Amino acid sequence: MAETTRAGFALALPGTEQSAEPGRDSARLSRLAPYGAALLTILVGWQLASLFFPSFLIPSPRTVLFRLGREMVSQKFLVTTARSFVRLGIGFGLASLLGVVIGLSTGVWDPFRRYTRALVSILQSIPPIAWVPLFIILLGFGDRPIILVIVISAFFPMAVSVMNAVEHVDLLHLDVARLMGASPLQLARKVYAPAVFPAIVTGSQVGFGNAWRSLIAAEMVGGVNIGLGWYITIAGEIADMTGVLAGIVVIGLLSAALDTWGLEHLKRRLLRWKYAAP
């Protein structure tokens, strides 16, 4: 009887794996379907617009995609794209680090929290791109003004997300840690950091969107001679609308890929307990 049960259990295992595969495929398809529908809508609208406007104003999707195919094998275009990613990586990394450190610090020192709240409420209302002229005067042309704009644009969502989460940490956990003699640094590392981890992940996703948009805008007006924003600006100055739309397509596709298949996938892995099926 026991052998029969074990044999039945062994036979059931492969079937279980097979039944799980379609479930995973269905979930993956349900996540990708909206993006496919959105992309199709954009392409259809673009094609219709190209029929109503002259080709030198609105080139067809086919023309732009052919141009994009040539650019993707061009070393100059690849270097241009890579330079934008370097700026984005440095600026977004610094913003995330500062946002987490300052956000956690507001939990262990109440006067600092009130001061930071007031400071953030004033500064976050200023569009990051508005800082570009000042930073160019102070730092000169090049990467530094653009990176600083990226830091500003990504810092506020991260810091605000962490500060909001810090204010909702269970007071019982804090009281127990203090009774056990935890120092402010230990409170930040052992109590606040694990409790606000989901907010850190969410804040980084919001901050990345701000950082990406600010990167392109700063490259367009920041006086640099390389980068995706610069590529679109130069194409526009010579009325190369195919180049302009090719740059816009690259920006949109890279942003969607990084956010959907990068940050979103990372968020689901880090917070798998939150997205696990009941």
Secondary structure, 3 states (H helix, E strand, C coil): CHHHHHHHHHHHHHHHHHHHHHHHHHHHHHHHHHHHHHHHHHHHHHHHHHHHCCCCCCCCHHHHHHHHHHHHCCHHHHHHHHHHHHHHHHHHHHHHHHHHHHHHHHHHCHHHHHHHHHHHHHHCCCCHHHHHHHHHHHHCCCHHHHHHHHHHHHHHHHHHHHHHHHCCCCHHHHHHHHHCCCCHHHHHHHHHHHHCHHHHHHHHHHHHHHHHHHHHHHHHHCCCCCCHHHHHHHHHHCCCHHHHHHHHHHHHHHHHHHHHHHHHHHHHHHCHHHHCCC
